[in-house]
Amino acid sequence: MKPSERFTKKTWRKPPKKAVKGHKMPNKTGMGKCAICKQQITSRKIKLLKNSYNAPKSTSKTNKPYGGYLCTKCLRLQAIQETRKLEQA
């Protein structure tokens, strides 16, 4: 076993009709990326939390819709498209 694999996180899964098995999860590093354009999300809140401690996902997301998932440009474009769909319907 590699030394880097010794302390990786494990999640326990139980497939149907089989025994429980531990799956090793890769360590996440770096800043978040936008799901659409893959650009790095630059949020002050995320930067502070990444530097200080390993915070849960609920505290690292911003309070806006799709916070920590989409960048501001993609969020603006998506909001415009959704409002246009509502106007057409």
Beta strands, then each sheet from edge to edge (+ up, - down):
strand 1: 9-13
strand 2: 21-25
sheet 1: 1+ 2-
end
